[in-house]
C-alpha cells in the first residue's frame, strides 16, 4: 500500500485506459444525440411562410435531453445496457416525431437525421461493448 508522499507499490498502480474504445464510442454517440436536439429538427412551409423548430422546443426534446445526459454519464462508467436503452428510446422518439406529421408539409431537418444516426450508433456501441466485455476479447488495435 502506498505511504503518504511515497511512490505506489507495483500492485497498487492506477489503471490506465479504464475507458474502452466502445465506451468512448458510446460516449461520443451520446454527445451527438445531445447536440442534435439543438439543431433544426423539422421545418414546415405553407403559403410562403417557413417555420423551423428544434427538438428542444417541445417536451420530446426535454426527454431526449435527459436520456442523452444519462447515457453520457453512464457510458463513462461502462454501463453499456443503459447506452442501448437510451439509443432505443431516442430512436423511438425520433420515429414518433415523423409519425406525428399527418399533413405532409413537414420537412425533416439535420437534427432529425443526426439523432437517427446517433441513436442507431448508440445501440451498436452498447451491443458491441457488452459482447466484447463478456467474451474478454480485444480489438486488434488494443494492446
C-alpha angles and dihedrals in degrees: 000000000000118000125220109285092001132111118268117257117251094257093051101052114136114257117250123213097020091163111074123218090255092053088050090049089049089049093050094047090048090053090049090052089050092051092048094067090066094049124089102282103180141353132200127201126196132153092356095307121114122196121191125193136186121219091245088066090077140045091263089062091056090051092050089046092055093043092049094047090051090049091049093052097042095044088061088061092047097248095151096174090067091050089054093048092047091050092050092047092048090048092051092050090049092051093045090054090057092045090055091066104095096154100065093221095099119102117198115234137210093280091062094052092041091054091044094054094040092050093051090046091049090055091047093048092050094048094047090045091054093046093050092044092051096045095040091225123142132212116261087248095055120089 
